[in-house]
Amino acid sequence: MSGSPFLALPGAVVGDAPDEAVAAHYGNPMVEQRRLEEGRAIVDLSDRGVLTVTGPDRRSWLNSMASRALDHLAPGESAEALFLDASGHVEHAVHVVDDGERTWLVLDGDAAPSLATWLDRMRFMLRVEVADVSDGFAVVAAMPRDDGFPVELPDGALVWRDPWRQVLPDGYGYAPEDGHAGAGWNYAEAIVARDALGALVGAVRSGAVEVAGSLALEALRIAAWRPRFATEVDERTLPHELDWLRSAVDLHKGCYRGQETVAKVVNLGRPPRRLVMLHLDGSDTILPKPGDPVVGLKARPEPAPGEEPERRAVGAVTSAAMHHELGPIALAVIKRSVPADLELIVESHGIDVAASQVEIVPAGAAAAVDVPRLPRLGIRP
């Protein structure tokens, strides 16, 4: 991919990984958050990967491998899907939209080549073709207040609308719907020809639309409890741990890799880890980095007089941002067994940052099916 023309806008500051190829902000991240939240700004996501799948078998073929039903995806309809390994761990997350002739998959840029390679190996004798078109197409995002977009899009643009706002009919939500932070998450991505980015930059320069950086988008995403593949996922991630069954998994769909684990954890088990949002103490103006450890203080045994309580690592920060209303916040993945009311500490930059947790996947998340325990053989009631 070539460098983004958005980086030539006044005040543009390049971001950190995983968004190092686009602008983190254009001078004032807090103001940019408000613009974005109000539906007045666009965000450059031209570092995202874009794949296309063509051929008459494309939707049924993708449906056989993805966590959501894609075989009847109508032109212009949006979906989110995961590709899992045989043990149910998340390998890829894609934003899906079909234009009637090809299916478009948007994903974090560095993941596009590996997914394209894997999909190409899975074609067998089916009438499908997979192409990585990231060099020719790019993504811009917005939070429109209606069904439109804050700027007139180039001809041929496709818009993907995020389903995170509510639990899909065949999905499953661990977090209660009442008061869910994602209810106001009205997020959309537009796939445009890469050579049309210059016209969008021109619209920003002329004042036809405002612009926001990746920091603004990340802050609003964290506040909406919205998981992202590039930040929240590691090699052990199950979709249940991130509450991803609400938008990216169809529980009535079978016959895809990892489906058995998905069903087993929902029906009989509990997620081994859980996603939480952390409200951070901002008195030291320290914003944690992804990977910073989250620790809890052991209550037992009680420490000897003059000694500090023993610390135990319970998880790690995955994303952190300064929100224009909530202040410093973060997403973290922690052990399921951590009590919901336990005050946590984030160890960052050599400083202890106090953190209070907001449950996304509850500590007491139970199995969907109550299976009675069978009496042991030889034991009379």
C-alpha positions as CSV (number, residue, x, y, z in Angstrom):
1,M,0.0,0.0,0.0
2,S,1.2,3.5,-0.7
3,G,1.2,6.2,2.0
4,S,-2.1,7.8,2.9
5,P,-2.8,11.2,1.5
6,F,-4.6,12.0,4.8
7,L,-1.1,12.3,6.4
8,A,-0.6,15.5,4.3
9,L,-3.4,17.2,6.1
10,P,-2.4,20.0,8.6
11,G,-1.5,18.7,12.0
12,A,-1.5,15.1,11.1
13,V,0.5,12.9,13.6
14,V,1.3,9.3,12.7
15,G,-0.1,6.7,15.1
16,D,1.5,3.8,17.0
17,A,1.0,0.1,16.2
18,P,-1.3,-1.3,15.0
19,D,-2.3,2.1,13.4
20,E,1.1,3.3,12.5
21,A,0.2,3.8,8.8
22,V,-2.6,6.4,9.5
23,A,-2.9,9.5,11.5
24,A,-3.4,9.2,15.2
25,H,-4.8,12.7,15.4
26,Y,-4.8,16.1,13.6
27,G,-3.9,18.3,16.6
28,N,-6.8,17.8,19.1
29,P,-7.9,14.2,19.7
30,M,-10.6,15.3,22.2
31,V,-12.3,17.7,19.8
32,E,-12.0,15.0,17.1
33,Q,-13.8,12.5,19.3
34,R,-16.8,14.9,19.6
35,R,-16.8,15.5,15.9
36,L,-16.8,11.8,15.2
37,E,-19.4,11.0,17.8
38,E,-21.7,13.7,16.3
39,G,-21.4,12.2,12.8
40,R,-19.5,15.2,11.4
41,A,-16.1,13.5,10.7
42,I,-14.5,10.7,8.8
43,V,-11.5,8.5,9.8
44,D,-8.7,7.3,7.6
45,L,-8.5,3.5,7.8
46,S,-6.6,3.1,4.6
47,D,-4.2,0.6,6.3
48,R,-7.0,-2.0,6.6
49,G,-6.8,-5.0,4.3
50,V,-9.5,-5.6,1.6
51,L,-10.1,-9.0,0.0
52,T,-12.7,-9.9,-2.6
53,V,-14.2,-13.3,-3.4
54,T,-15.9,-13.8,-6.7
55,G,-17.6,-16.6,-8.5
56,P,-21.1,-18.2,-8.3
57,D,-20.1,-20.4,-5.3
58,R,-18.6,-17.6,-3.2
59,R,-21.4,-17.1,-0.6
60,S,-22.1,-20.8,0.1
61,W,-18.3,-21.4,0.2
62,L,-17.6,-18.7,2.7
63,N,-20.7,-19.8,4.7
64,S,-19.1,-23.3,5.1
65,M,-16.1,-21.8,6.9
66,A,-17.4,-18.7,8.7
67,S,-19.1,-18.4,12.1
68,R,-22.1,-16.5,10.6
69,A,-24.5,-17.5,7.9
70,L,-23.4,-15.8,4.7
71,D,-25.1,-18.0,2.0
72,H,-28.1,-15.7,1.7
73,L,-26.3,-12.4,2.1
74,A,-28.2,-9.8,0.0
75,P,-26.4,-7.1,-2.1
76,G,-25.5,-4.3,0.3
77,E,-26.2,-6.3,3.4
78,S,-23.6,-6.2,6.1
79,A,-22.3,-9.0,8.3
80,E,-19.4,-9.7,10.7
81,A,-17.8,-13.2,10.8
82,L,-15.0,-15.0,12.4
83,F,-12.8,-17.8,11.1
84,L,-11.8,-20.1,13.9
85,D,-9.3,-22.9,14.4
86,A,-10.3,-26.5,15.2
87,S,-10.3,-25.6,18.9
88,G,-12.6,-22.6,18.5
89,H,-9.9,-19.9,18.8
90,V,-10.2,-16.8,16.7
91,E,-7.9,-16.7,13.7
92,H,-9.5,-14.0,11.7
93,A,-12.3,-11.4,12.0
94,V,-13.9,-9.9,8.9
95,H,-16.4,-7.3,8.0
96,V,-18.4,-8.6,5.1
97,V,-20.5,-6.9,2.4
98,D,-21.7,-8.3,-0.9
99,D,-22.3,-6.2,-4.0
100,G,-24.2,-8.8,-6.0
101,E,-21.1,-9.9,-8.0
102,R,-18.4,-10.2,-5.4
103,T,-18.1,-10.5,-1.6
104,W,-15.8,-8.0,0.1
105,L,-13.9,-8.7,3.3
106,V,-12.4,-6.0,5.4
107,L,-9.9,-6.8,8.1
108,D,-6.9,-5.4,9.9
109,G,-4.2,-4.9,7.2
110,D,-1.4,-7.2,8.4
111,A,-3.9,-10.1,8.6
112,A,-5.1,-9.8,5.0
113,P,-2.3,-11.8,3.3
114,S,-2.5,-14.8,5.6
115,L,-6.3,-15.0,5.3
116,A,-6.1,-14.7,1.5
117,T,-3.5,-17.5,1.4
118,W,-5.6,-19.8,3.6
119,L,-8.8,-19.1,1.7
120,D,-7.0,-19.8,-1.6
121,R,-5.9,-23.2,-0.3
122,M,-9.6,-24.0,0.6
123,R,-11.0,-23.5,-2.9
124,F,-10.7,-27.1,-4.0
125,M,-12.9,-27.5,-7.1
126,L,-15.4,-24.7,-6.3
127,R,-16.1,-21.8,-8.6
128,V,-14.5,-19.1,-6.5
129,E,-11.5,-16.7,-6.8
130,V,-9.9,-14.9,-3.9
131,A,-7.9,-11.6,-4.4
132,D,-6.1,-9.3,-2.1
133,V,-7.2,-5.9,-3.5
134,S,-5.7,-3.8,-0.7
135,D,-3.4,-1.9,-3.1
136,G,-6.4,-0.8,-5.1
137,F,-9.1,-0.2,-2.4
138,A,-9.1,1.5,0.9
139,V,-11.4,2.1,3.9
140,V,-12.7,5.2,5.6
141,A,-15.0,5.2,8.6
142,A,-17.6,7.4,10.2
143,M,-20.3,7.3,12.9
144,P,-23.2,8.7,10.8
145,R,-26.3,9.8,12.6
146,D,-28.6,8.3,10.0
147,D,-28.3,5.8,7.1
148,G,-26.0,8.2,5.1
149,F,-22.4,9.1,5.4
150,P,-21.0,12.5,6.5
151,V,-19.4,13.1,3.1
152,E,-20.5,12.2,-0.5
153,L,-18.7,9.0,-1.3
154,P,-17.1,8.2,-4.7
155,D,-19.1,6.2,-7.2
156,G,-19.0,2.5,-6.5
157,A,-18.3,2.8,-2.8
158,L,-19.7,0.1,-0.6
159,V,-20.8,0.8,3.0
160,W,-20.5,-1.8,5.8
161,R,-22.6,-1.1,8.9
162,D,-21.5,-2.6,12.3
163,P,-24.0,-4.9,13.9
164,W,-22.6,-4.5,17.4
165,R,-25.4,-2.3,18.6
166,Q,-27.6,-5.3,19.5
167,V,-27.6,-9.0,19.8
168,L,-28.4,-10.6,16.5
169,P,-31.4,-13.0,16.3
170,D,-29.2,-16.1,16.2
171,G,-26.4,-14.7,18.4
172,Y,-25.9,-14.7,22.1
173,G,-25.1,-11.9,24.5
174,Y,-23.3,-12.4,27.8
175,A,-23.6,-8.7,28.7
176,P,-27.1,-7.5,29.7
177,E,-28.8,-5.6,26.9
178,D,-30.3,-3.1,29.3
179,G,-27.8,-0.2,29.5
180,H,-25.3,-1.9,27.1
181,A,-22.6,0.6,26.1
182,G,-22.8,-0.5,22.5
183,A,-26.4,0.6,22.1
184,G,-25.3,4.0,20.7
185,W,-22.4,2.6,18.5
186,N,-23.5,3.7,15.1
187,Y,-20.4,2.8,13.2
188,A,-19.8,2.3,9.5
189,E,-17.0,1.7,7.0
190,A,-16.9,2.7,3.4
191,I,-14.8,0.7,0.8
192,V,-13.5,3.2,-1.8
193,A,-11.0,3.0,-4.7
194,R,-7.6,4.0,-3.3
195,D,-7.2,6.6,-5.9
196,A,-10.3,8.3,-4.6
197,L,-8.8,9.1,-1.2
198,G,-7.4,12.3,-2.7
199,A,-10.9,13.6,-3.4
200,L,-11.9,12.8,0.2
201,V,-8.9,14.7,1.5
202,G,-10.0,17.6,-0.7
203,A,-13.4,17.5,0.9
204,V,-11.7,17.9,4.3
205,R,-9.6,20.8,3.1
206,S,-12.7,22.5,1.7
207,G,-14.6,22.2,4.9
208,A,-17.2,19.8,3.4
209,V,-16.5,17.3,6.1
210,E,-14.3,17.2,9.2
211,V,-11.6,14.6,10.0
212,A,-10.7,12.6,13.1
213,G,-7.7,10.4,13.8
214,S,-7.4,6.8,15.0
215,L,-7.2,7.9,18.7
216,A,-10.6,9.3,18.5
217,L,-12.1,6.2,17.0
218,E,-10.3,3.9,19.5
219,A,-11.6,5.9,22.5
220,L,-15.2,5.6,21.3
221,R,-14.7,2.0,20.5
222,I,-13.4,1.2,24.0
223,A,-16.3,3.1,25.5
224,A,-18.7,1.0,23.5
225,W,-17.0,-2.3,24.7
226,R,-16.3,-3.2,21.0
227,P,-13.6,-5.8,20.5
228,R,-11.1,-5.4,17.7
229,F,-9.0,-8.3,16.2
230,A,-5.7,-6.4,16.2
231,T,-5.9,-5.5,19.9
232,E,-8.2,-7.8,21.9
233,V,-7.3,-11.1,20.2
234,D,-4.4,-13.5,21.1
235,E,-3.7,-17.1,20.2
236,R,-6.0,-18.3,23.0
237,T,-9.0,-16.1,22.4
238,L,-12.4,-17.7,22.2
239,P,-15.3,-15.5,20.9
240,H,-17.2,-15.9,24.1
241,E,-14.5,-14.1,26.1
242,L,-15.0,-10.9,24.1
243,D,-18.8,-11.2,24.0
244,W,-18.4,-11.6,20.2
245,L,-21.3,-14.0,19.9
246,R,-23.6,-11.0,19.9
247,S,-22.5,-9.8,16.5
248,A,-20.3,-12.4,14.8
249,V,-21.5,-15.9,15.6
250,D,-24.7,-17.7,14.5
251,L,-25.6,-20.3,17.0
252,H,-28.1,-22.0,14.7
253,K,-25.4,-22.5,12.1
254,G,-23.3,-25.6,12.1
255,C,-20.6,-27.3,10.0
256,Y,-17.7,-24.8,10.3
257,R,-14.4,-25.2,11.9
258,G,-14.5,-24.6,15.7
259,Q,-18.3,-24.8,15.9
260,E,-18.2,-27.7,18.4
261,T,-16.2,-25.6,20.9
262,V,-18.5,-22.6,20.4
263,A,-21.6,-24.6,21.1
264,K,-20.0,-26.5,24.1
265,V,-18.9,-23.3,25.9
266,V,-22.2,-21.6,25.3
267,N,-24.4,-24.6,26.3
268,L,-22.3,-26.4,29.0
269,G,-19.4,-24.3,30.1
270,R,-18.1,-20.8,30.9
271,P,-15.6,-18.6,29.1
272,P,-12.2,-19.1,30.7
273,R,-11.4,-15.4,30.5
274,R,-13.6,-12.3,30.2
275,L,-13.4,-8.8,28.7
276,V,-13.8,-5.9,31.1
277,M,-13.7,-2.1,30.7
278,L,-11.4,-0.4,33.2
279,H,-11.9,3.1,34.6
280,L,-8.3,4.2,35.3
281,D,-7.0,6.6,37.9
282,G,-5.8,9.6,35.9
283,S,-3.9,11.4,38.6
284,D,-0.5,10.4,37.2
285,T,-1.6,11.1,33.6
286,I,-0.4,7.6,32.7
287,L,-2.1,5.8,29.9
288,P,-1.3,2.1,29.9
289,K,0.1,0.3,26.9
290,P,-1.4,-2.9,25.4
291,G,0.1,-5.8,27.3
292,D,0.6,-4.0,30.6
293,P,-0.3,-6.5,33.4
294,V,-3.5,-6.2,35.4
295,V,-3.0,-7.4,38.9
296,G,-5.1,-8.0,42.0
297,L,-4.1,-8.0,45.7
298,K,-4.5,-11.3,47.5
299,A,-6.7,-11.0,50.6
300,R,-5.6,-14.2,52.1
301,P,-3.3,-15.0,53.8
302,E,-3.2,-11.6,55.4
303,P,0.2,-9.9,55.1
304,A,2.4,-9.5,58.1
305,P,2.4,-6.1,59.7
306,G,4.4,-3.7,57.5
307,E,4.3,-6.0,54.5
308,E,2.4,-5.3,51.3
309,P,-0.3,-7.8,50.2
310,E,0.9,-10.4,47.6
311,R,0.1,-9.4,44.0
312,R,-1.3,-11.9,41.5
313,A,-1.4,-11.2,37.8
314,V,-5.0,-11.7,36.6
315,G,-4.9,-10.4,33.0
316,A,-3.6,-7.7,30.6
317,V,-4.6,-4.5,29.1
318,T,-5.5,-4.8,25.4
319,S,-6.5,-1.2,24.5
320,A,-6.4,2.1,26.3
321,A,-7.5,5.6,25.4
322,M,-8.4,9.0,26.9
323,H,-12.1,9.5,26.4
324,H,-13.5,13.0,26.2
325,E,-16.2,12.3,28.9
326,L,-15.0,9.2,30.8
327,G,-11.4,10.1,31.1
328,P,-8.7,7.4,30.9
329,I,-10.3,4.0,30.1
330,A,-9.1,0.6,28.8
331,L,-10.2,-2.8,27.7
332,A,-8.6,-5.8,29.4
333,V,-8.9,-9.5,29.3
334,I,-8.8,-11.0,32.7
335,K,-9.4,-14.4,34.4
336,R,-13.0,-15.5,34.8
337,S,-12.4,-16.2,38.5
338,V,-11.6,-12.5,39.3
339,P,-14.5,-11.1,41.5
340,A,-16.5,-8.4,39.8
341,D,-16.0,-6.0,42.8
342,L,-12.3,-6.5,43.1
343,E,-10.3,-3.3,42.7
344,L,-7.5,-3.9,40.2
345,I,-4.1,-2.3,39.5
346,V,-2.5,-1.8,36.1
347,E,1.3,-1.9,36.3
348,S,2.4,0.6,33.6
349,H,5.6,2.7,33.1
350,G,6.8,1.7,36.5
351,I,3.7,3.1,38.2
352,D,0.7,1.5,39.8
353,V,-2.5,2.8,38.1
354,A,-5.7,2.0,40.1
355,A,-8.5,0.6,38.0
356,S,-12.1,-0.3,38.7
357,Q,-13.7,-2.8,36.4
358,V,-17.0,-2.7,34.4
359,E,-18.2,-6.1,33.6
360,I,-18.8,-6.9,29.9
361,V,-18.7,-10.6,30.1
362,P,-19.9,-11.1,33.7
363,A,-17.8,-13.1,36.2
364,G,-20.8,-15.3,36.8
365,A,-21.6,-15.9,33.1
366,A,-23.3,-19.2,33.2
367,A,-24.0,-21.9,30.7
368,A,-27.1,-21.4,28.5
369,V,-28.3,-24.9,29.3
370,D,-28.8,-26.1,32.9
371,V,-27.7,-29.7,32.8
372,P,-28.5,-31.6,36.0
373,R,-25.7,-33.4,37.7
374,L,-26.1,-37.2,37.6
375,P,-25.7,-39.1,40.9
376,R,-22.5,-41.0,41.3
377,L,-22.8,-44.8,40.9
378,G,-23.3,-46.6,44.2
379,I,-24.5,-43.5,46.1
380,R,-28.0,-43.7,47.3
381,P,-30.0,-40.4,47.7
